[in-house]
Amino acid sequence: MNNQNKIQNPKTPIPQTPEMNERDFLNDMLATEKYMTDSYCTALNEASHQALYQDIQNVFNETQNCQRQLYNLMFQKGWYKIEASEQQKLQQSYQQFQGYTSQFPYNNMTQ
C-alpha cells in the first residue's frame, strides 16, 4: 500500500513495553464507545415508550460525543490513520449509487 494515501498526524512516541500504554487505553475506550453507540441504536429502534426513547436518545448522544472526542484525540496523536480515497474510486462509487435512484419507488421525490 502506498503511504501517500494515508492521512495521519505525526505519531506521538509510545514506550515499547508489555504494559498497556496511553494508546492502548484510548484504543480500548474508543472500541467500547463504538460498541455502546451501536447498542444504543438498537435500543432506540426498539423503544416503545416515548420517555424511555428520549432517555436512551440522551445517553446515545453523550456516548456518540465521547466516541468522537476519543477519535479526535487519537487522530491528533497520530494513533488513528485513515486512507484518502482516489478521485476515480469516488466517481465510480457515485455513479454506481446514482444508478440505484431509478429503482426507488418514488423516483420523482429524489430529484
ABEGO torsion letter per residue (X at the ends): XBAAABBBBBBBBBBBBABBBAAAAAAAAAAAAAAAAAAAAAAAAABABAAAAAAAAAAAAAAAAAAAAAAAAAAAAGABBBBBBBAAAAAAAAAAAAAAAAABABAAAAX
